[in-house]
Amino acid sequence: LRGEHGSRIEGEEALARAQRGLLALDTLTQLSTNLGLLGTVVGVIGVFPHYLSGNREGVIENLSVALYTTVLGLLVFLYGFLFLRLFQGVVERLARRLELASEGLRSEAGSDRP
């Protein structure tokens, strides 16, 4: 029974690590949209001086920066969101397996008693 208890503790530790990883992935996913927006705003702000001076190349360059950062932020968000949902399913299955194993150990321990 001592080895089974140790396995349960290892399972709980693995579950806790997986949940911390989910939190980190969720944070990265949320930050990516904000960083993309920040890049968009910075790029658009950079357009104005070039627009006012009639510098078309400067306008185009800054608009491309704005668009690239928007696309990059969205791509990081979409991939992060996809993997977040995928790994959430994995963690939920791990938690359920751990719960079922704990219930099995409890029922076995109860049936061993006279």
C-alpha positions, 0 to 999 in steps of 0.5 A, spaced: 500 500 500 505 504 501 508 504 494 501 505 491 500 511 496 507 514 493 504 513 485 498 517 487 503 522 490 507 522 483 501 522 479 498 528 483 505 532 482 505 530 475 498 533 474 500 540 478 506 540 473 501 540 467 496 545 470 502 550 471 504 549 464 497 550 462 497 557 466 503 559 462 501 557 455 494 561 457 498 567 459 503 566 453 496 566 448 493 572 452 499 576 451 500 575 444 494 578 442 496 584 446 503 585 443 500 584 436 495 590 438 501 594 441 505 593 434 499 595 430 499 601 434 506 603 434 506 602 426 500 606 425 503 612 429 509 611 425 505 612 419 503 620 421 510 623 420 511 620 413 504 621 411 504 629 413 511 630 409 508 626 403 513 620 404 509 614 401 515 609 402 515 611 409 507 610 410 508 603 406 513 601 411 510 603 417 503 600 415 507 593 413 510 593 420 503 594 423 500 589 419 506 584 420 505 585 428 498 584 427 498 577 423 504 575 428 500 576 434 494 573 431 498 567 429 501 566 436 494 566 439 491 561 434 496 556 435 497 557 442 489 557 443 489 550 439 495 547 443 491 550 450 485 546 448 489 540 446 493 540 452 487 542 457 483 535 454 490 531 456 490 534 463 483 533 464 484 526 462 490 525 467 486 528 472 480 523 471 485 517 471 488 519 477 481 520 481 479 513 478 485 510 481 485 513 488 478 511 488 480 504 486 485 504 492 480 506 497 476 501 495 481 496 495 484 498 502 476 498 505 475 491 502 482 489 506 479 490 513 476 485 517 
